Amino acid sequence: MGALDDAAKQAGDFINDNKDEINAALKSEQAEGISDSVLDGVADFAKKVTGGKFDEHIDNARDAADGAVGNE
């Protein structure tokens, strides 16, 4: 097993051993603020690049992603 395999196994073990804490962190107020900021920036960039042609689809994707992280 190579170093990359070892690191991947350790990461998987860490996630499995800390699921509750990870889920709590993802649903925190701090995660909500960070995710909102990142998602807004990405959505604004995508709208600019597409010239506004897909704004509704971009907003729907942004909202779906926002629902998966944070507490709102």
C-alpha positions as CSV (number, residue, x, y, z in Angstrom):
1,M,0.0,0.0,0.0
2,G,1.4,3.4,-1.0
3,A,1.5,6.6,0.9
4,L,-1.5,7.9,-0.9
5,D,-3.5,4.8,-0.1
6,D,-2.5,5.1,3.6
7,A,-3.6,8.8,3.6
8,A,-6.9,7.9,2.0
9,K,-7.6,5.1,4.5
10,Q,-6.7,7.4,7.4
11,A,-9.1,10.1,6.1
12,G,-11.9,7.6,5.7
13,D,-11.3,6.3,9.2
14,F,-11.3,9.8,10.6
15,I,-14.6,10.6,8.9
16,N,-16.2,7.3,10.1
17,D,-15.0,7.9,13.6
18,N,-16.2,11.5,13.7
19,K,-19.5,11.5,11.8
20,D,-21.5,13.3,14.5
21,E,-19.0,16.1,15.0
22,I,-18.6,16.6,11.2
23,N,-22.4,16.7,10.7
24,A,-22.7,19.2,13.6
25,A,-20.0,21.4,12.0
26,L,-21.7,21.3,8.6
27,K,-25.0,22.5,10.2
28,S,-23.4,25.3,12.3
29,E,-24.0,29.0,12.0
30,Q,-20.4,29.5,10.9
31,A,-20.7,27.0,8.1
32,E,-23.9,28.7,7.0
33,G,-22.2,32.1,6.7
34,I,-19.2,30.7,4.9
35,S,-21.3,28.6,2.5
36,D,-23.6,31.5,1.7
37,S,-20.6,33.7,0.9
38,V,-19.0,31.1,-1.4
39,L,-22.2,30.0,-3.1
40,D,-23.2,33.7,-3.8
41,G,-19.8,34.3,-5.3
42,V,-19.9,31.2,-7.5
43,A,-23.5,32.0,-8.6
44,D,-22.7,35.6,-9.4
45,F,-19.6,34.5,-11.5
46,A,-21.7,31.8,-13.3
47,K,-24.4,34.4,-14.1
48,K,-21.8,36.8,-15.5
49,V,-20.1,34.1,-17.6
50,T,-23.4,32.9,-19.1
51,G,-24.6,36.5,-19.7
52,G,-27.7,36.0,-17.6
53,K,-29.1,33.2,-19.9
54,F,-29.3,30.7,-17.1
55,D,-30.0,32.8,-14.0
56,E,-33.0,30.8,-12.9
57,H,-31.1,27.5,-13.2
58,I,-28.1,28.9,-11.4
59,D,-30.3,30.2,-8.6
60,N,-31.9,26.8,-8.2
61,A,-28.6,25.0,-8.1
62,R,-27.3,27.6,-5.6
63,D,-30.3,27.1,-3.3
64,A,-30.1,23.3,-3.5
65,A,-26.4,23.4,-2.5
66,D,-27.2,25.9,0.3
67,G,-29.7,23.5,1.7
68,A,-27.0,20.8,2.1
69,V,-24.7,23.0,4.2
70,G,-25.4,25.2,7.2
71,N,-28.5,25.6,9.3
72,E,-30.9,27.5,7.0
